[in-house]
């Protein structure tokens, strides 16, 4: 197999990737950019600053993924309600995975020990993992 890692502006780099050539996308973007990431109160509409980026990004994911390809996008409880309705316009959202780290991260009030991962496919997809696989991953 031939694997390649590239670094740069994702929207620019994805333009160089041939259509339907990617088996899987896994990404852990910054959460709440332009909204609330430091515990201060913000409005849900503040996420609209990110809407053009995500629509371009998800459209590129659909273009570069092979039919049946998988996409994993890490998120958190604040960003998920914004990303979900955008992602379903471009990919078939299959599940929300909870990644239980088993250790406490920084945060306010109840400190998180998990991360959320949106799992989607381009169209129909054959299962590429065990039928026993849970939607809760433990470290």
N, C-alpha and C positions, 0 to 999 in steps of 0.2 A: 504494500500500500504506500501511497505517496501522500505525506502530510506536509502542510505548509502553514506557518504562522506568520501573519503580517501585522505590522504596527503602523498606525496613522489614523487619519480622520476616516471613520468607518463608512460614512456616506460616499466619500471619494474613492476609497479602496474597493468598496463593493461594486462600483461601476466598472472596475477592471476584471471582475470575475465573470466568466461565461455563464450564460443562462443554464439553469438546471444542472450545475456541476458540483453542488455541495450536498453531502450526506446529512450533516447536522450542524446546527449553530448553537453555541453555548455562550451566554454573555451575562455579565454582572455589572450593569450600568449603575452610575450614581443614583441614589434615590432622592426624590423631592428636589431636584435642582430647580431653583427659582421659586420654590414654595417654602416648605418647612422642614428643615433638617436639623435645626438646633433647638428644638423644643418650643419655639415661639409659634403663636397661633397665626395661621394663614387661612385664606379662603380656598375652597376646592377649585374655584375658577382660576386660581393662580397657576394651576397645572396647564391651562390653555397656552401658556407661553411655550410649552414643550410639544404641543400638538403637531405643528408642521414637521418637526424633526422625526417624531415617532411614525407619522404617516409615511414619510419618505423611507424610513428605516424598514418598517414592516413590508412595504411594497417591494423593496430590494430583497428582503428575505424571501418573499414569495418567488421573485424572479430567479434568484441564484440557487434555491433549494431544488433538489431532484424531486420528482413526484414521489410522495410518500416520505420525504425527508423530515427529520425531527428538528424542533427548535425549543431551546430551554432559555428562559429569560428570568433571572433573579429579580425579585421585587420585594416590597414590604407592604404592610397593611395600609399605608397612606397612599401608595402609588398604584396598587393593584386595581382599585375601582376605576381609575382613570385609564390604565393601559388595556384592561380587558375589552371594553367596547371598541377600541381602536384595532386591537389585534384580530378580533373575529371578522373584521372586514377583509382581511388579507390571508389568514391562515385558519385552520380548523383547531380551535382550542380544545384540548382533550381532558386536561386535569390541572389542578393546582397541587403541587407537591410541597410538603412541609419538610424542610431540612432541619432536623433537631441536632444542633451542635453538641449539646450536652454540657456546655459551659456558658456562663453569663457574659453577654456583650454590654457595651456602654449604652446608657439610655436613661430616660427619666421615669420615675415611678416604677412600674413593673418592667424590669430589664429583660430584653429578649434573649432567648436561648435558641432561637430558630430563624430561618429565612424562608421566604416563599419563593417557589419557582413555577412560573407559568410554563406548561408543556403543551406544545402545539405541533401539528403536522401540516405538510402541504398536501391537501386532499386526503384521500384514503391512504392508509398505511398498514403494513403488516407489523405485528408486534416484533420488536427487536430485543426484547428482554423477557425474563421469566414471567410466567403467568402468576407466580407467587409474589412478584415484586409489589410492595406496598407504596402508597402515596405519602408515606412518612419515612424519610431517610434518617437514620441515626448514625452519628459519627462514632 
